[in-house]
Amino acid sequence: CVLPAIKNYNAEIITNAEVLSLETRKNIISNVIVSQNGEIYKIYGENVVLAAGAIYSPYLLLKSKSKEFPNGLSNSSGLVGKNLMRHLIDLYIVNSKYKIPKVGFMKEIAFNDLYNHKKGRIGTVQSFGRPPDKSIMTQAAIDKISKKIKVKRSYIKFIKPFISPLIEIYFSKKIIFNSIIEDLPYNDNNISLDPKTNIPIINFKLNSYEKNIIKVSRTVIKDIFKDAGVTIIKQAEDNKRLAHVCGTCRSGNDPKKSVVDVNCKSHDIKNLYISDASIFPTSGGTNLTLTIIANSLRVADYIS
């Protein structure tokens, strides 16, 4: 989409730049404040589409508060940054008879048979692709080892050279799958601003529904792969594993219960649209990207 937009519609990509805030005049965005290579300048457009993702879109809205919008832009509902969802993802290391090729596609298999399982909405299981870079895996292994046996930091440099090749050997005949389970929207799970630094803070905790469905999913999925041999790497409870973040500027018909309308237009600001994963009212137990793309094309047609 990018090259045709530049060629046919006068689109321009501004590189090495950061949007600092949005300025308003009454109920419209009057300027987008941009920093580029140490210089700060303003951009204005008839319409402004915010697509900074489910963390930075609400962050910019909260950060851009003004006299007209003391609680942040487009936030008359008080829901900007609220209802954060991040999907509950575990990894399943499945044994293979054959060595895994080092080139070619690996992320090719998925099934949704468990989405409406009798024990709950377990969601999607899909091939994860290749393991993360061995340096990342090595560091993760060292972190776990040091926590369990309290290895002194000074000893870690001696351990590291031995762990990396072992990890490479271990994964040479392993295929990684991951589960994607939807979590529910809660006001307490949110993005807020640090009052001192003004940087975004992520507040997230699992509730009873999520804890139960994680437990159920592990039993069901492990049973599916049992004949091949499987090891679970539990990630779902770890808030450091932020994947598929969504929900923080939810869409809806009622301005009191949502941030944008059905066409992703702000309920409060006439020329502001939001088009990213933040508008999701629920997370769904599948990857978000194709839905984001489809919705962006729909919003573009509406604006034009």
Backbone as CSV, one residue per row, in Angstrom:
resi,resn,N_x,N_y,N_z,CA_x,CA_y,CA_z,C_x,C_y,C_z
1,CYS,0.816,-1.221,0.000,0.000,0.000,0.000,0.846,1.266,0.000
2,VAL,2.058,1.200,0.548,2.839,2.420,0.762,3.301,3.044,-0.554
3,LEU,3.884,2.241,-1.446,4.416,2.793,-2.694,3.325,3.407,-3.582
4,PRO,2.180,2.741,-3.772,1.115,3.394,-4.539,0.619,4.687,-3.894
5,ALA,0.581,4.717,-2.550,0.136,5.932,-1.857,1.076,7.097,-2.136
6,ILE,2.372,6.804,-2.156,3.368,7.847,-2.443,3.280,8.281,-3.910
7,LYS,3.145,7.292,-4.803,3.162,7.578,-6.235,1.890,8.284,-6.707
8,ASN,0.745,7.828,-6.228,-0.531,8.280,-6.788,-1.294,9.287,-5.944
9,TYR,-0.960,9.349,-4.629,-1.793,10.181,-3.756,-0.983,11.181,-2.922
10,ASN,0.228,11.451,-3.356,1.066,12.476,-2.709,1.359,12.185,-1.235
11,ALA,1.343,10.923,-0.855,1.704,10.576,0.517,3.199,10.819,0.728
12,GLU,3.548,11.115,1.939,4.950,11.354,2.280,5.275,10.649,3.591
13,ILE,6.407,9.976,3.634,6.862,9.329,4.869,7.921,10.217,5.507
14,ILE,7.705,10.559,6.759,8.670,11.367,7.499,9.458,10.425,8.405
15,THR,10.735,10.299,8.173,11.569,9.358,8.929,12.275,10.058,10.093
16,ASN,12.797,9.229,11.013,13.529,9.744,12.183,12.716,10.786,12.938
17,ALA,11.426,10.543,13.052,10.535,11.530,13.669,9.684,10.875,14.754
18,GLU,9.228,11.697,15.692,8.369,11.228,16.771,7.243,12.233,16.982
19,VAL,6.024,11.733,17.076,4.899,12.599,17.423,4.911,12.812,18.935
20,LEU,5.000,14.066,19.340,5.085,14.396,20.766,3.709,14.578,21.399
21,SER,2.807,15.229,20.664,1.478,15.488,21.210,0.551,15.973,20.107
22,LEU,-0.719,16.080,20.459,-1.740,16.593,19.547,-2.342,17.858,20.153
23,GLU,-2.392,18.924,19.374,-2.993,20.167,19.841,-4.431,20.271,19.349
24,THR,-5.293,20.844,20.179,-6.698,20.987,19.803,-7.125,22.457,19.786
25,ARG,-8.141,22.739,18.980,-8.845,24.021,19.002,-10.321,23.680,19.033
26,LYS,-10.929,23.955,20.169,-12.301,23.520,20.427,-12.361,21.994,20.299
27,ASN,-13.111,21.483,19.325,-13.248,20.019,19.224,-12.637,19.455,17.942
28,ILE,-11.521,20.066,17.512,-10.774,19.496,16.385,-9.292,19.438,16.730
29,ILE,-8.567,18.532,16.068,-7.110,18.517,16.166,-6.590,19.644,15.275
30,SER,-5.926,20.612,15.871,-5.421,21.745,15.095,-4.011,21.507,14.594
31,ASN,-3.188,20.783,15.398,-1.801,20.531,15.004,-1.310,19.213,15.582
32,VAL,-0.445,18.565,14.835,0.315,17.410,15.341,1.739,17.905,15.585
33,ILE,2.194,17.799,16.817,3.523,18.293,17.180,4.534,17.171,16.965
34,VAL,5.532,17.424,16.118,6.491,16.397,15.702,7.911,16.838,16.028
35,SER,8.707,15.901,16.521,10.136,16.130,16.732,10.906,15.322,15.696
36,GLN,11.827,15.996,14.996,12.642,15.315,13.990,14.055,15.880,14.024
37,ASN,15.000,14.986,14.335,16.420,15.371,14.355,16.668,16.630,15.192
38,GLY,16.018,16.684,16.354,16.243,17.799,17.276,15.384,19.019,17.014
39,GLU,14.639,19.038,15.921,13.760,20.168,15.620,12.304,19.792,15.877
40,ILE,11.544,20.769,16.361,10.128,20.539,16.635,9.295,21.395,15.688
41,TYR,8.330,20.780,15.031,7.471,21.537,14.126,6.052,20.969,14.181
42,LYS,5.129,21.670,13.494,3.720,21.318,13.537,3.229,20.877,12.155
43,ILE,2.348,19.867,12.156,1.714,19.391,10.935,0.202,19.513,11.118
44,TYR,-0.479,19.937,10.082,-1.932,20.015,10.156,-2.549,19.273,8.989
45,GLY,-3.649,18.595,9.233,-4.397,17.946,8.168,-5.875,18.081,8.432
46,GLU,-6.663,17.973,7.369,-8.121,18.059,7.534,-8.621,16.971,8.472
47,ASN,-8.044,15.770,8.318,-8.333,14.663,9.226,-7.017,14.115,9.778
48,VAL,-7.062,13.647,10.999,-5.889,13.048,11.638,-6.238,11.610,12.005
49,VAL,-5.431,10.675,11.520,-5.632,9.258,11.845,-4.508,8.820,12.777
50,LEU,-4.877,8.411,13.967,-3.907,7.954,14.958,-3.805,6.434,14.863
51,ALA,-2.607,5.933,14.586,-2.398,4.490,14.434,-1.067,4.104,15.050
52,ALA,-0.891,4.493,16.294,0.385,4.282,16.978,0.413,2.990,17.786
53,GLY,-0.663,2.203,17.697,-0.715,0.950,18.449,-1.451,1.123,19.764
54,ALA,-1.785,-0.005,20.383,-2.667,0.002,21.550,-2.008,0.493,22.829
55,ILE,-0.708,0.742,22.790,-0.045,1.377,23.927,0.164,2.862,23.658
56,TYR,0.707,3.197,22.483,1.081,4.589,22.234,-0.070,5.456,21.721
57,SER,-1.106,4.881,21.148,-2.273,5.706,20.783,-2.938,6.288,22.037
58,PRO,-3.296,5.454,23.025,-3.866,6.048,24.249,-2.871,6.923,24.993
59,TYR,-1.600,6.561,24.927,-0.565,7.365,25.576,-0.555,8.790,25.019
60,LEU,-0.600,8.913,23.694,-0.607,10.239,23.085,-1.873,11.014,23.444
61,LEU,-3.002,10.337,23.494,-4.251,11.007,23.853,-4.228,11.497,25.296
62,LEU,-3.739,10.675,26.199,-3.659,11.066,27.613,-2.630,12.174,27.823
63,LYS,-1.535,12.078,27.101,-0.449,13.045,27.214,-0.844,14.416,26.658
64,SER,-1.785,14.450,25.732,-2.146,15.676,25.020,-3.308,16.426,25.668
65,LYS,-3.510,16.257,26.955,-4.630,16.929,27.632,-4.488,18.456,27.541
66,SER,-5.620,19.136,27.578,-5.655,20.593,27.429,-6.783,21.149,28.302
67,LYS,-7.003,22.452,28.203,-8.094,23.065,28.966,-9.442,22.479,28.556
68,GLU,-9.610,22.270,27.241,-10.864,21.691,26.761,-10.995,20.220,27.118
69,PHE,-9.849,19.550,27.204,-9.829,18.106,27.470,-8.854,17.815,28.615
70,PRO,-9.233,18.153,29.846,-8.311,18.013,30.985,-7.951,16.564,31.332
71,ASN,-8.759,15.607,30.875,-8.491,14.188,31.158,-7.882,13.455,29.974
72,GLY,-7.427,14.224,28.989,-6.881,13.624,27.772,-7.855,13.747,26.621
73,LEU,-7.345,13.652,25.411,-8.185,13.819,24.233,-9.090,12.612,24.013
74,SER,-10.277,12.895,23.514,-11.254,11.844,23.179,-11.581,10.960,24.378
75,ASN,-11.583,11.566,25.569,-11.690,10.762,26.783,-12.861,11.176,27.665
76,SER,-13.943,11.648,27.064,-15.111,12.005,27.876,-15.696,10.781,28.570
77,SER,-15.482,9.607,27.984,-15.960,8.358,28.583,-15.068,7.890,29.732
78,GLY,-13.852,8.440,29.800,-12.881,7.964,30.790,-12.271,6.625,30.437
79,LEU,-12.440,6.184,29.181,-12.006,4.839,28.797,-10.727,4.813,27.970
80,VAL,-10.142,5.972,27.685,-8.858,5.965,26.965,-7.804,5.289,27.843
81,GLY,-7.184,4.268,27.298,-6.176,3.495,28.042,-6.740,2.328,28.818
82,LYS,-8.062,2.268,28.982,-8.682,1.190,29.769,-8.943,-0.040,28.898
83,ASN,-9.315,-1.142,29.547,-9.677,-2.400,28.862,-8.520,-3.007,28.062
84,LEU,-7.315,-2.870,28.571,-6.140,-3.451,27.929,-6.256,-4.971,27.877
85,MET,-6.047,-5.524,26.685,-5.981,-6.977,26.502,-4.682,-7.310,25.796
86,ARG,-4.115,-8.478,26.067,-2.801,-8.801,25.496,-2.672,-10.244,25.023
87,HIS,-3.750,-10.996,25.001,-3.744,-12.422,24.641,-2.892,-13.235,25.631
88,LEU,-3.325,-14.438,25.864,-2.647,-15.348,26.784,-1.903,-16.376,25.935
89,ILE,-0.592,-16.262,25.874,0.199,-17.058,24.932,1.193,-17.953,25.665
90,ASP,1.103,-19.245,25.398,2.093,-20.219,25.862,2.806,-20.804,24.649
91,LEU,4.009,-21.324,24.874,4.758,-22.005,23.816,4.781,-23.504,24.086
92,TYR,4.677,-24.289,23.015,4.712,-25.745,23.102,5.844,-26.245,22.215
93,ILE,6.865,-26.839,22.833,8.028,-27.354,22.107,7.754,-28.814,21.760
94,VAL,7.519,-29.082,20.469,7.092,-30.410,20.014,8.264,-31.108,19.317
95,ASN,8.479,-32.364,19.652,9.583,-33.138,19.069,9.329,-33.446,17.598
96,SER,10.422,-33.462,16.832,10.357,-33.839,15.417,11.366,-34.951,15.148
97,LYS,11.053,-35.820,14.189,11.992,-36.879,13.807,13.135,-36.322,12.965
98,TYR,12.901,-35.165,12.377,13.849,-34.630,11.400,14.441,-33.316,11.879
99,LYS,15.625,-33.018,11.357,16.242,-31.728,11.654,15.432,-30.616,10.996
100,ILE,15.290,-29.534,11.714,14.526,-28.402,11.203,15.409,-27.599,10.248
101,PRO,14.962,-27.338,9.020,15.785,-26.574,8.073,16.038,-25.154,8.565
102,LYS,17.191,-24.642,8.219,17.561,-23.300,8.685,17.062,-22.189,7.772
103,VAL,16.490,-22.571,6.636,15.902,-21.593,5.714,14.494,-22.038,5.345
104,GLY,13.691,-21.094,4.817,12.332,-21.421,4.414,11.326,-21.039,5.482
105,PHE,10.049,-21.221,5.129,8.973,-20.831,6.028,8.746,-21.875,7.108
106,MET,8.456,-21.395,8.315,8.159,-22.297,9.427,6.788,-22.005,10.044
107,LYS,6.245,-20.828,9.777,4.996,-20.421,10.433,3.827,-20.697,9.489
108,GLU,3.486,-21.988,9.329,2.560,-22.377,8.269,1.329,-23.130,8.754
109,ILE,1.317,-23.577,9.995,0.234,-24.443,10.463,-0.547,-23.738,11.571
110,ALA,-1.875,-23.812,11.496,-2.719,-23.293,12.577,-4.035,-24.046,12.581
111,PHE,-4.648,-24.167,13.747,-5.995,-24.744,13.807,-6.807,-24.056,14.903
112,ASN,-8.103,-23.911,14.614,-9.028,-23.247,15.530,-10.065,-24.213,16.101
113,ASP,-9.761,-25.502,16.054,-10.702,-26.514,16.526,-11.092,-26.318,17.995
114,LEU,-10.223,-25.677,18.752,-10.450,-25.553,20.194,-11.189,-24.268,20.566
115,TYR,-11.536,-23.461,19.564,-12.087,-22.142,19.881,-13.387,-22.248,20.673
116,ASN,-14.232,-23.186,20.275,-15.484,-23.398,21.016,-15.472,-24.767,21.690
117,HIS,-14.378,-25.057,22.347,-14.223,-26.330,23.062,-15.233,-26.405,24.211
118,LYS,-15.643,-27.608,24.546,-16.643,-27.782,25.606,-16.149,-27.271,26.963
119,LYS,-14.818,-27.165,27.115,-14.272,-26.684,28.392,-13.963,-25.184,28.383
120,GLY,-14.271,-24.520,27.262,-14.043,-23.078,27.226,-13.486,-22.621,25.891
121,ARG,-13.374,-21.305,25.713,-12.878,-20.719,24.456,-11.351,-20.737,24.472
122,ILE,-10.793,-21.872,24.052,-9.342,-22.069,24.152,-8.596,-21.325,23.044
123,GLY,-9.261,-21.051,21.921,-8.647,-20.176,20.923,-7.859,-20.898,19.855
124,THR,-6.788,-20.250,19.402,-5.992,-20.711,18.261,-4.714,-21.393,18.719
125,VAL,-4.303,-22.433,17.979,-2.964,-23.018,18.138,-2.284,-22.889,16.782
126,GLN,-1.067,-22.360,16.768,-0.383,-22.148,15.494,1.114,-22.369,15.637
127,SER,1.746,-22.651,14.502,3.206,-22.775,14.537,3.799,-21.390,14.786
128,PHE,4.771,-21.366,15.639,5.363,-20.118,16.126,6.406,-19.561,15.165
129,GLY,6.946,-20.447,14.335,8.061,-20.052,13.483,9.370,-20.516,14.094
130,ARG,10.442,-19.911,13.677,11.752,-20.305,14.199,11.926,-19.812,15.630
131,PRO,12.732,-20.520,16.417,13.008,-20.041,17.773,13.649,-18.658,17.733
132,PRO,13.499,-17.880,18.796,14.208,-16.595,18.862,15.711,-16.794,18.718
133,ASP,16.407,-15.741,18.395,17.860,-15.797,18.244,18.495,-16.479,19.461
134,LYS,19.518,-17.305,19.202,20.098,-18.092,20.298,20.673,-17.216,21.406
135,SER,21.085,-15.991,21.082,21.599,-15.100,22.133,20.481,-14.716,23.101
136,ILE,19.258,-14.527,22.563,18.108,-14.218,23.411,17.753,-15.428,24.266
137,MET,17.746,-16.598,23.624,17.423,-17.832,24.350,18.466,-18.125,25.423
138,THR,19.720,-17.862,25.108,20.799,-18.086,26.078,20.614,-17.196,27.300
139,GLN,20.305,-15.926,27.053,20.111,-14.998,28.167,18.918,-15.403,29.021
140,ALA,17.842,-15.862,28.367,16.657,-16.313,29.102,16.985,-17.519,29.978
141,ALA,17.783,-18.440,29.418,18.190,-19.625,30.182,19.055,-19.234,31.377
142,ILE,19.968,-18.305,31.171,20.845,-17.845,32.250,20.040,-17.184,33.358
143,ASP,19.042,-16.386,32.964,18.191,-15.720,33.958,17.477,-16.740,34.833
144,LYS,16.965,-17.809,34.194,16.252,-18.836,34.953,17.198,-19.605,35.872
145,ILE,18.381,-19.936,35.338,19.364,-20.675,36.137,19.808,-19.861,37.348
146,SER,20.082,-18.581,37.119,20.579,-17.724,38.205,19.530,-17.534,39.297
147,LYS,18.249,-17.556,38.923,17.189,-17.412,39.917,17.039,-18.674,40.758
148,LYS,17.197,-19.827,40.080,16.981,-21.092,40.779,18.137,-21.471,41.701
149,ILE,19.359,-21.290,41.204,20.501,-21.726,42.018,21.360,-20.554,42.502
150,LYS,20.866,-19.315,42.262,21.530,-18.108,42.760,23.007,-18.040,42.369
151,VAL,23.239,-18.125,41.063,24.601,-18.025,40.543,25.059,-16.572,40.614
152,LYS,26.265,-16.347,41.086,26.798,-14.989,41.150,27.012,-14.447,39.739
153,ARG,26.779,-13.150,39.599,26.924,-12.515,38.283,28.331,-12.723,37.705
154,SER,29.310,-12.740,38.562,30.692,-12.889,38.085,30.940,-14.250,37.445
155,TYR,30.088,-15.245,37.789,30.255,-16.584,37.230,29.528,-16.758,35.899
156,ILE,28.604,-15.848,35.591,27.765,-16.009,34.409,28.584,-16.045,33.120
157,LYS,29.621,-15.216,33.042,30.443,-15.166,31.824,31.118,-16.499,31.525
158,PHE,31.328,-17.324,32.565,31.924,-18.648,32.360,30.876,-19.661,31.896
159,ILE,29.615,-19.446,32.292,28.530,-20.371,31.935,28.051,-20.157,30.504
160,LYS,28.011,-18.899,30.085,27.378,-18.511,28.820,27.890,-19.282,27.595
161,PRO,29.202,-19.457,27.405,29.690,-20.143,26.199,29.225,-21.589,26.070
162,PHE,28.864,-22.212,27.207,28.431,-23.607,27.173,26.936,-23.732,26.885
163,ILE,26.162,-22.732,27.282,24.709,-22.809,27.133,24.276,-22.618,25.689
164,SER,24.907,-21.683,24.986,24.486,-21.341,23.622,24.497,-22.533,22.668
165,PRO,25.580,-23.302,22.581,25.568,-24.471,21.669,24.582,-25.547,22.104
166,LEU,24.365,-25.696,23.413,23.398,-26.681,23.902,21.981,-26.320,23.461
167,ILE,21.675,-25.018,23.493,20.361,-24.548,23.049,20.172,-24.830,21.562
168,GLU,21.223,-24.598,20.772,21.144,-24.836,19.329,20.907,-26.312,19.035
169,ILE,21.584,-27.183,19.774,21.399,-28.628,19.590,19.979,-29.039,19.997
170,TYR,19.518,-28.500,21.120,18.192,-28.856,21.643,17.098,-28.533,20.638
171,PHE,17.162,-27.358,20.003,16.103,-26.920,19.101,16.275,-27.417,17.667
172,SER,17.333,-28.178,17.394,17.579,-28.629,16.021,16.499,-29.587,15.528
173,LYS,15.827,-30.303,16.441,14.734,-31.206,16.079,13.470,-30.880,16.874
174,LYS,13.184,-29.606,17.004,11.990,-29.169,17.729,11.184,-28.203,16.866
175,ILE,9.890,-28.352,16.913,8.979,-27.407,16.274,8.220,-26.685,17.381
176,ILE,8.129,-25.368,17.278,7.461,-24.585,18.310,6.061,-24.200,17.850
177,PHE,5.082,-24.488,18.697,3.717,-24.013,18.508,3.382,-23.039,19.635
178,ASN,2.398,-22.189,19.391,1.935,-21.334,20.492,0.418,-21.288,20.501
179,SER,-0.114,-21.109,21.683,-1.556,-20.945,21.851,-1.874,-19.457,21.941
180,ILE,-3.022,-19.061,21.395,-3.491,-17.677,21.497,-4.896,-17.724,22.097
181,ILE,-5.007,-17.300,23.339,-6.286,-17.359,24.042,-6.733,-15.935,24.365
182,GLU,-7.997,-15.643,24.077,-8.487,-14.291,24.330,-8.636,-14.037,25.832
183,ASP,-8.232,-12.851,26.242,-8.505,-12.392,27.599,-9.626,-11.366,27.519
184,LEU,-10.316,-11.158,28.614,-11.476,-10.276,28.620,-11.065,-8.839,28.946
185,PRO,-11.881,-7.848,28.528,-11.569,-6.457,28.833,-11.982,-6.081,30.253
186,TYR,-11.070,-5.459,30.978,-11.340,-4.966,32.334,-10.793,-3.547,32.460
187,ASN,-11.536,-2.678,33.137,-11.066,-1.303,33.334,-9.751,-1.229,34.088
188,ASP,-9.549,-2.186,35.004,-8.327,-2.166,35.830,-7.082,-2.502,35.025
189,ASN,-7.246,-3.179,33.911,-6.107,-3.449,33.022,-6.008,-2.282,32.041
190,ASN,-4.944,-1.506,32.160,-4.929,-0.240,31.434,-3.529,0.319,31.206
191,ILE,-3.496,1.380,30.415,-2.310,2.198,30.205,-2.522,3.501,30.956
192,SER,-1.573,3.892,31.786,-1.659,5.172,32.491,-0.352,5.937,32.312
193,LEU,-0.329,7.160,32.792,0.874,7.984,32.686,1.578,8.060,34.026
194,ASP,2.894,7.887,34.015,3.686,8.101,35.216,3.661,9.599,35.528
195,PRO,3.187,9.997,36.715,3.051,11.425,37.019,4.373,12.191,37.045
196,LYS,5.473,11.484,37.255,6.780,12.156,37.324,7.455,12.225,35.953
197,THR,7.454,11.111,35.228,8.189,11.046,33.960,7.296,11.222,32.733
198,ASN,5.978,11.075,32.926,5.009,11.177,31.827,5.164,10.070,30.783
199,ILE,5.805,8.978,31.160,5.924,7.837,30.249,4.793,6.851,30.537
200,PRO,4.446,5.995,29.559,3.323,5.078,29.779,3.649,3.978,30.778
201,ILE,2.686,3.670,31.609,2.786,2.566,32.563,1.738,1.525,32.181
202,ILE,2.135,0.266,32.123,1.212,-0.817,31.791,0.762,-1.501,33.081
203,ASN,-0.535,-1.497,33.323,-1.122,-2.151,34.498,-1.945,-3.333,34.007
204,PHE,-1.550,-4.534,34.391,-2.264,-5.714,33.896,-2.201,-6.837,34.917
205,LYS,-3.342,-7.448,35.168,-3.380,-8.643,36.020,-4.416,-9.619,35.466
206,LEU,-4.209,-10.887,35.739,-5.146,-11.921,35.302,-6.273,-12.051,36.305
207,ASN,-7.468,-12.244,35.807,-8.622,-12.487,36.667,-8.977,-13.972,36.657
208,SER,-10.002,-14.349,37.394,-10.316,-15.770,37.576,-10.621,-16.462,36.250
209,TYR,-11.306,-15.768,35.337,-11.617,-16.375,34.036,-10.331,-16.748,33.309
210,GLU,-9.394,-15.807,33.243,-8.147,-16.043,32.522,-7.330,-17.161,33.174
211,LYS,-7.251,-17.148,34.491,-6.480,-18.184,35.200,-7.039,-19.573,34.917
212,ASN,-8.355,-19.671,34.875,-8.979,-20.976,34.628,-8.761,-21.439,33.201
213,ILE,-8.951,-20.538,32.220,-8.836,-20.950,30.822,-7.391,-21.298,30.462
214,ILE,-6.428,-20.641,31.099,-5.010,-21.006,30.895,-4.773,-22.438,31.365
215,LYS,-5.279,-22.754,32.535,-5.101,-24.090,33.114,-5.743,-25.152,32.219
216,VAL,-6.950,-24.880,31.755,-7.670,-25.824,30.892,-6.928,-26.002,29.571
217,SER,-6.485,-24.902,28.977,-5.829,-24.959,27.663,-4.566,-25.808,27.714
218,ARG,-3.799,-25.666,28.769,-2.550,-26.429,28.879,-2.810,-27.929,28.909
219,THR,-3.847,-28.329,29.605,-4.192,-29.756,29.665,-4.628,-30.268,28.298
220,VAL,-5.505,-29.520,27.630,-6.063,-29.941,26.338,-4.988,-29.962,25.254
221,ILE,-4.182,-28.892,25.152,-3.191,-28.794,24.072,-2.047,-29.792,24.291
222,LYS,-1.642,-29.962,25.522,-0.587,-30.937,25.804,-1.038,-32.338,25.409
223,ASP,-2.307,-32.640,25.622,-2.842,-33.954,25.251,-2.813,-34.152,23.731
224,ILE,-3.031,-33.076,22.964,-3.006,-33.161,21.497,-1.625,-33.569,21.000
225,PHE,-0.588,-33.014,21.615,0.781,-33.244,21.146,1.497,-34.383,21.884
226,LYS,0.807,-35.096,22.761,1.485,-36.042,23.648,2.212,-37.162,22.904
227,ASP,1.664,-37.623,21.783,2.292,-38.735,21.064,3.628,-38.338,20.447
228,ALA,3.763,-37.056,20.099,5.031,-36.583,19.528,6.043,-36.275,20.627
229,GLY,5.541,-35.941,21.790,6.395,-35.485,22.882,6.416,-33.962,22.903
230,VAL,6.049,-33.380,24.023,5.896,-31.922,24.078,6.340,-31.376,25.431
231,THR,6.929,-30.200,25.389,7.298,-29.469,26.601,6.640,-28.093,26.546
232,ILE,6.006,-27.682,27.635,5.346,-26.371,27.682,6.304,-25.331,28.260
233,ILE,6.410,-24.209,27.576,7.069,-23.038,28.158,5.957,-22.070,28.533
234,LYS,5.715,-21.934,29.816,4.585,-21.131,30.295,4.909,-19.644,30.201
235,GLN,4.110,-18.955,29.379,4.303,-17.521,29.148,3.073,-16.698,29.521
236,ALA,1.926,-17.341,29.581,0.653,-16.613,29.648,0.544,-15.687,30.857
237,GLU,1.152,-16.071,31.980,1.049,-15.230,33.180,2.096,-14.123,33.234
238,ASP,3.039,-14.147,32.302,4.178,-13.226,32.352,3.845,-11.914,31.644
239,ASN,3.740,-10.837,32.399,3.389,-9.538,31.816,4.507,-8.948,30.961
240,LYS,5.689,-9.533,31.023,6.765,-9.066,30.143,6.515,-9.516,28.708
241,ARG,5.699,-10.536,28.549,5.424,-11.086,27.219,4.201,-10.392,26.615
242,LEU,4.348,-9.138,26.302,3.245,-8.381,25.719,3.154,-8.676,24.222
243,ALA,2.121,-9.382,23.842,1.902,-9.657,22.425,0.460,-9.340,22.094
244,HIS,0.204,-8.818,20.897,-1.162,-8.602,20.441,-1.940,-7.680,21.386
245,VAL,-1.315,-6.609,21.832,-1.974,-5.680,22.751,-3.108,-4.970,22.021
246,CYS,-4.267,-4.861,22.673,-5.420,-4.236,22.033,-6.410,-3.729,23.075
247,GLY,-7.418,-2.986,22.611,-8.571,-2.657,23.439,-8.580,-1.325,24.150
248,THR,-7.539,-0.528,24.042,-7.373,0.641,24.909,-8.068,1.914,24.421
249,CYS,-8.661,1.870,23.210,-9.496,2.984,22.712,-10.717,2.361,22.037
250,ARG,-11.451,1.601,22.775,-12.457,0.710,22.201,-13.522,1.443,21.390
251,SER,-14.037,0.748,20.392,-15.094,1.293,19.545,-16.457,0.869,20.082
252,GLY,-17.481,1.672,19.758,-18.833,1.355,20.193,-19.808,2.444,19.803
253,ASN,-21.087,2.162,19.947,-22.126,3.122,19.574,-22.392,4.153,20.667
254,ASP,-22.156,3.783,21.907,-22.468,4.657,23.041,-21.228,5.453,23.446
255,PRO,-21.252,6.788,23.307,-20.088,7.610,23.678,-19.694,7.485,25.144
256,LYS,-20.629,7.047,25.983,-20.319,6.890,27.403,-19.559,5.592,27.676
257,LYS,-19.582,4.670,26.701,-18.973,3.361,26.913,-17.889,3.029,25.903
258,SER,-17.471,4.028,25.118,-16.457,3.783,24.093,-15.744,5.081,23.752
259,VAL,-14.643,4.951,23.004,-13.802,6.097,22.646,-14.077,6.560,21.219
260,VAL,-14.299,5.600,20.306,-14.593,5.915,18.903,-15.880,5.225,18.481
261,ASP,-16.454,5.693,17.366,-17.701,5.107,16.889,-17.427,3.936,15.951
262,VAL,-18.463,3.471,15.262,-18.348,2.287,14.408,-17.381,2.512,13.247
263,ASN,-17.173,3.770,12.862,-16.221,4.094,11.794,-14.873,4.556,12.336
264,CYS,-14.654,4.298,13.616,-13.386,4.604,14.291,-13.126,6.108,14.393
265,LYS,-14.194,6.894,14.324,-14.093,8.340,14.501,-14.331,8.676,15.968
266,SER,-13.514,9.554,16.514,-13.651,9.948,17.908,-15.045,10.479,18.197
267,HIS,-15.600,10.081,19.347,-16.893,10.623,19.765,-16.783,12.107,20.125
268,ASP,-15.577,12.547,20.505,-15.399,13.899,21.046,-14.775,14.883,20.071
269,ILE,-13.931,14.387,19.146,-13.148,15.273,18.284,-13.517,15.001,16.829
270,LYS,-13.938,16.049,16.123,-14.546,15.904,14.799,-13.621,15.316,13.743
271,ASN,-12.323,15.628,13.822,-11.427,15.210,12.725,-10.401,14.168,13.165
272,LEU,-10.701,13.452,14.237,-9.770,12.426,14.742,-10.335,11.027,14.532
273,TYR,-9.522,10.182,13.900,-9.832,8.759,13.734,-8.720,7.937,14.387
274,ILE,-9.069,6.764,14.874,-8.065,5.846,15.420,-8.202,4.534,14.656
275,SER,-7.094,4.058,14.118,-7.160,2.859,13.281,-5.992,1.941,13.599
276,ASP,-6.096,1.234,14.689,-5.105,0.219,15.069,-5.783,-0.745,16.035
277,ALA,-5.030,-1.569,16.724,-5.620,-2.586,17.599,-6.276,-2.001,18.845
278,SER,-6.042,-0.729,19.126,-6.631,-0.143,20.331,-8.155,-0.060,20.246
279,ILE,-8.735,-0.088,19.039,-10.184,0.078,18.905,-10.950,-1.225,19.146
280,PHE,-10.267,-2.345,19.325,-10.928,-3.644,19.506,-11.740,-3.651,20.811
281,PRO,-13.039,-3.954,20.765,-13.798,-4.076,22.012,-13.549,-5.403,22.728
282,THR,-13.175,-6.440,21.962,-12.743,-7.724,22.531,-11.511,-8.169,21.761
283,SER,-10.756,-9.087,22.334,-9.475,-9.437,21.701,-9.606,-10.549,20.665
284,GLY,-10.529,-11.495,20.863,-10.589,-12.642,19.963,-9.340,-13.493,20.123
285,GLY,-9.474,-14.792,19.922,-8.336,-15.682,20.123,-7.562,-15.966,18.860
286,THR,-7.311,-14.940,18.041,-6.529,-15.100,16.820,-5.585,-13.915,16.662
287,ASN,-4.633,-14.036,15.730,-3.747,-12.904,15.439,-4.573,-11.683,15.017
288,LEU,-4.074,-10.506,15.329,-4.830,-9.277,15.113,-4.586,-8.621,13.754
289,THR,-3.458,-8.933,13.118,-2.970,-8.103,12.021,-3.942,-7.984,10.861
290,LEU,-4.498,-9.096,10.383,-5.380,-9.033,9.225,-6.639,-8.230,9.528
291,THR,-7.124,-8.308,10.762,-8.291,-7.515,11.155,-7.951,-6.031,11.182
292,ILE,-6.766,-5.702,11.671,-6.313,-4.303,11.683,-6.243,-3.761,10.254
293,ILE,-5.670,-4.562,9.345,-5.530,-4.136,7.950,-6.901,-3.948,7.307
294,ALA,-7.784,-4.933,7.475,-9.119,-4.855,6.879,-9.878,-3.637,7.403
295,ASN,-9.782,-3.408,8.695,-10.479,-2.256,9.278,-9.886,-0.935,8.794
296,SER,-8.569,-0.885,8.623,-7.924,0.337,8.130,-8.398,0.679,6.720
297,LEU,-8.537,-0.336,5.868,-9.041,-0.117,4.512,-10.494,0.369,4.550
298,ARG,-11.272,-0.188,5.473,-12.676,0.225,5.623,-12.763,1.682,6.076
299,VAL,-11.936,2.051,7.061,-11.930,3.428,7.565,-11.468,4.401,6.480
300,ALA,-10.461,3.991,5.698,-9.969,4.836,4.613,-11.070,5.112,3.598
301,ASP,-11.853,4.081,3.264,-12.963,4.269,2.331,-13.998,5.233,2.913
302,TYR,-14.248,5.121,4.197,-15.237,5.993,4.845,-14.782,7.447,4.827
303,ILE,-13.504,7.670,5.135,-12.973,9.039,5.152,-13.002,9.651,3.761
304,SER,-12.636,8.850,2.755,-12.568,9.370,1.388,-13.951,9.564,0.777
